[in-house]
Amino acid sequence: MEHLASIEKVWSTLHLKSDPPMTRFVACQLAQDHWFSSRAARNDLNYRPILSMDQAMEKTLPWLQSL
């Protein structure tokens, strides 16, 4: 991760307004699993997904494979 610290330092030193292409924070986030629950939305707002997880995967996987 030293190279990421170097990239962050360059961006900071040059006062670049854009974000670096990769930061230590982003690298750490990409290395973690993230799971989200819709339980509160279901309970509080009566939310129901338009597609089931299986239906969403059936639509998403071909698109990912086409990239």
C-alpha positions, 0 to 999 in steps of 0.5 A: 500500500506504499504506492497508494500513499505515494499517489495520495501524497502527489495529489495532495502536494499538487493540490489536484482537485480530482480524486486519485484513481485509487486510495488506501481507503478505496483499496480497503473497501474493495477488499471487504465484503459488504452486505446490506439489509432491506429489512428496515425499509420492508418493515417501516415503508412496506418496501418490496423489491421489484425483482428477486435476487435470482431475477436480478442476477439472471439479468445482471450476469449476462451484462457483466459477461459482455464487458 
